[in-house]
Amino acid sequence: MSAPTPAGPRPEDRGLQPPAFGRPSPALIARADRGYARFLAVQAPAAATGDHDQDDAAGAR
């Protein structure tokens, strides 16, 4: 036996997924913002030749 087929169209629902499925939470966005700010705050090393050992070795040749 099979289940009876409903006469009308199926009602629209979201099933088992919560309403905000696929959207990042505000806490996740705040964490990403902090990480990106920390990434941007990192200072690059100075470009002076005295700061890098490999530059000193190349100049001695």
C-alpha positions as CSV (number, residue, x, y, z in Angstrom):
1,M,0.0,0.0,0.0
2,S,1.1,3.5,-0.6
3,A,0.3,6.7,1.2
4,P,-2.5,8.8,-0.3
5,T,-1.5,11.7,-2.5
6,P,-2.7,15.2,-1.3
7,A,-5.2,16.9,-3.6
8,G,-3.7,20.4,-3.4
9,P,-0.2,21.7,-3.8
10,R,2.3,21.2,-0.9
11,P,2.5,24.1,1.5
12,E,5.8,26.0,1.5
13,D,7.9,25.4,4.5
14,R,11.6,25.4,5.4
15,G,11.8,21.8,6.5
16,L,14.3,21.1,9.2
17,Q,16.6,24.0,8.5
18,P,16.5,27.0,10.8
19,P,15.3,30.4,9.3
20,A,18.8,31.8,9.3
21,F,20.5,28.8,7.6
22,G,23.4,29.8,5.5
23,R,23.8,33.3,7.1
24,P,26.8,34.0,9.3
25,S,26.0,34.8,12.9
26,P,26.9,38.3,14.3
27,A,29.5,36.6,16.6
28,L,31.2,35.0,13.6
29,I,31.3,38.3,11.7
30,A,32.8,40.1,14.7
31,R,35.4,37.4,15.1
32,A,36.4,37.7,11.4
33,D,36.6,41.4,11.7
34,R,39.0,41.1,14.6
35,G,41.2,38.6,12.7
36,Y,41.3,40.8,9.6
37,A,42.2,43.9,11.7
38,R,45.0,41.8,13.3
39,F,46.2,40.8,9.9
40,L,46.3,44.4,8.6
41,A,48.2,45.5,11.8
42,V,51.2,43.2,11.1
43,Q,54.2,45.3,10.2
44,A,56.5,44.2,7.4
45,P,60.2,43.9,8.3
46,A,62.4,46.8,7.4
47,A,63.9,46.8,4.0
48,A,67.4,47.8,5.2
49,T,70.1,45.3,4.2
50,G,71.4,45.0,7.7
51,D,68.1,43.4,8.8
52,H,68.4,40.3,6.5
53,D,71.2,37.7,6.6
54,Q,70.8,36.7,3.0
55,D,71.4,40.3,1.8
56,D,74.7,40.4,3.7
57,A,75.9,37.1,2.2
58,A,75.1,38.3,-1.3
59,G,77.0,41.6,-0.8
60,A,80.2,39.7,0.3
61,R,80.6,37.9,-3.0
